Amino acid sequence: MSINKLCVVTGASGGIGSEIAIALDLAGHRVIIQGRNEQKLLQLQKKMRDSTEIVVGDLTDTEQRSAAIKQIFKIGSPDLLVNAAGVSDFKSFDIQTHEEIEAMIATNLLAPILLIHGFLNEAKQRSFNNSTKPIDIINIGSAFGYIGYPGFSSYCATKSGLRGFTESLAREYSDSSFTFKYFAPRATKTDINSTRVDQLNVQLGNAIDLPTVVAQEFMSFYQCNQRERVVGWPEKLFVRINALFPSIIDKAIKSKLATINQYLKA
């Protein structure tokens, strides 16, 4: 992988997004950090080289998303787009409000779909996609994009949808200079998780990665030819078993359901 690529990271004000941005910067790339919280982006920028650019905007808003795309392409021709913006909510499905469900779908699924749509059209208008230069688009998903899990029904739906979307685009654009990849961390120590989720993971003995570890795994994934990667073991094994023998995972999760429900009701 050559250095000095122009990389865009959305959700850079969050734990995983910010660490991915830092890792790309340390690897010698120019980075555009994007997010809704300007103050957090400014703090992150101070940790990075002077070439780092900031693009502020809410990607769930049509006008702000369009403005962000225009600003990105004014800076230069991106080589990499990382969709790292996301939200989560650990709650029984029946007590989630319609507004909470809609907000999660808007942030985790609809926003990256529409951002990529605008990104591709902007590249087409500027004839960037006619060049032989590869342009990588990596969507940050979750291991829960492969395995449905109690208390995360809406979240799992969005990450599973993002995975299917990525797979479809990878096939649709397989004869172009665009590549589409899906990167799936397991439980990670970030502000996206509530205290209850952290306590539940400890109680169940689930491994919890630091964002820096996830970023290192991302950099390895970026440099390889894999289209998808799940971070961590035994999560990789569980994903494979769930795809082939879902009843085994059904029983395993059911055996933990009483504990999960305790934290759901806390």
Buried (B, 14 or more C-beta within 10 A) or exposed (E): EEEEBBBBBBBBBBBBBBBBBBBBBEBEBBBBBBBBEEEBBEEBBEEBEEEBBBBBBBBBBEEBBBBBBEBBBEEEBBBBBBBBBBBBBBBEEEEBEEEBBEBBBBBBBBBBBBBBEBBBEBBEEEEBBEEEEEBBBBBBBBBBBBBBBBBBBBBBBBBBBBBEBBBEBBEEBEEEBBBBBBBBBBBBBBEBBBEBBBBBBEEEEBEBBEBBBBBBBBBEBBEEEEBBBBBBEEBBEBBEBBEEEEEEBEEEBEEBEEEBEEBBEE
